[in-house]
Amino acid sequence: MEEIDQLLVHFRENGLFDKTEGMLIGNIRGEEANAIKDMTSEVEKVVLDITDKFEFPIIAGMDFGHSTPNLLLPTWLEASLNTEGARVCINESYVK
């Protein structure tokens, strides 16, 4: 968790969140006492603490990242977020 905290603080201090219009948090798993543990809610708390001064929407528990199911999420494309329905729509083609 410390690595995530450090990375997000680095993003904040370098002005990345000033340009952010929305954030997605995937399902995050970690190992604890030789068992796999869902750490999504713990990561969400860290994210909310570090981004509390910003107004962009955040959706946590999305099915992408380093867990299963692991859906493809193309980056750097225009997208829209619906926080009420926890939906993401990619608004442009990722095949050129």
C-alpha positions as semicolon CSV with decimal commas, in nm:
position;residue;x (nm);y (nm);z (nm)
1;M;0,000;0,000;0,000
2;E;0,293;0,231;0,068
3;E;0,402;0,216;-0,297
4;I;0,057;0,323;-0,416
5;D;0,052;0,606;-0,163
6;Q;0,394;0,729;-0,277
7;L;0,300;0,710;-0,644
8;L;-0,024;0,903;-0,595
9;V;0,148;1,170;-0,382
10;H;0,407;1,204;-0,660
11;F;0,125;1,250;-0,914
12;R;-0,043;1,510;-0,692
13;E;0,277;1,705;-0,625
14;N;0,364;1,713;-0,994
15;G;0,026;1,858;-1,095
16;L;-0,116;1,550;-1,267
17;F;-0,441;1,567;-1,071
18;D;-0,488;1,930;-1,180
19;K;-0,537;1,791;-1,533
20;T;-0,734;1,478;-1,436
21;E;-1,098;1,457;-1,537
22;G;-1,172;1,116;-1,387
23;M;-1,004;0,814;-1,230
24;L;-1,070;0,442;-1,248
25;I;-0,945;0,195;-0,989
26;G;-0,933;-0,169;-1,090
27;N;-0,996;-0,465;-0,864
28;I;-0,678;-0,501;-0,665
29;R;-0,563;-0,824;-0,507
30;G;-0,276;-0,875;-0,267
31;E;-0,126;-1,160;-0,076
32;E;-0,167;-1,173;0,299
33;A;-0,076;-1,472;0,520
34;N;-0,039;-1,693;0,209
35;A;-0,392;-1,609;0,094
36;I;-0,521;-1,376;-0,177
37;K;-0,703;-1,075;-0,032
38;D;-0,920;-0,815;-0,206
39;M;-0,748;-0,483;-0,136
40;T;-0,967;-0,263;-0,355
41;S;-1,140;-0,085;-0,064
42;E;-0,808;-0,017;0,109
43;V;-0,663;0,132;-0,209
44;E;-0,982;0,335;-0,261
45;K;-0,937;0,492;0,087
46;V;-0,578;0,589;0,004
47;V;-0,686;0,739;-0,330
48;L;-0,972;0,936;-0,171
49;D;-0,740;1,069;0,100
50;I;-0,476;1,188;-0,148
51;T;-0,726;1,334;-0,397
52;D;-0,963;1,494;-0,144
53;K;-0,888;1,848;-0,269
54;F;-0,984;1,763;-0,628
55;E;-1,327;1,744;-0,788
56;F;-1,292;1,468;-1,049
57;P;-1,507;1,152;-1,032
58;I;-1,356;0,823;-0,916
59;I;-1,492;0,474;-0,980
60;A;-1,338;0,182;-0,790
61;G;-1,372;-0,191;-0,832
62;M;-1,355;-0,198;-1,212
63;D;-1,277;-0,527;-1,389
64;F;-0,934;-0,438;-1,526
65;G;-0,583;-0,456;-1,391
66;H;-0,400;-0,749;-1,240
67;S;-0,698;-0,965;-1,144
68;T;-0,968;-1,175;-1,306
69;P;-1,179;-1,085;-1,493
70;N;-0,931;-0,864;-1,669
71;L;-1,097;-0,657;-1,940
72;L;-0,899;-0,455;-2,191
73;L;-0,892;-0,085;-2,108
74;P;-0,723;0,122;-2,378
75;T;-0,544;0,432;-2,253
76;W;-0,523;0,787;-2,390
77;L;-0,860;0,769;-2,563
78;E;-1,155;0,997;-2,502
79;A;-1,395;0,831;-2,260
80;S;-1,689;0,920;-2,040
81;L;-1,766;0,805;-1,687
82;N;-2,102;0,743;-1,527
83;T;-2,038;0,720;-1,154
84;E;-2,400;0,637;-1,070
85;G;-2,396;0,328;-1,288
86;A;-2,020;0,267;-1,247
87;R;-1,985;0,262;-1,625
88;V;-1,710;0,367;-1,861
89;C;-1,768;0,433;-2,230
90;I;-1,478;0,464;-2,474
91;N;-1,589;0,740;-2,714
92;E;-1,341;0,684;-2,995
93;S;-1,207;0,389;-3,187
94;Y;-0,887;0,232;-3,059
95;V;-0,824;0,071;-3,395
96;K;-0,693;0,324;-3,646
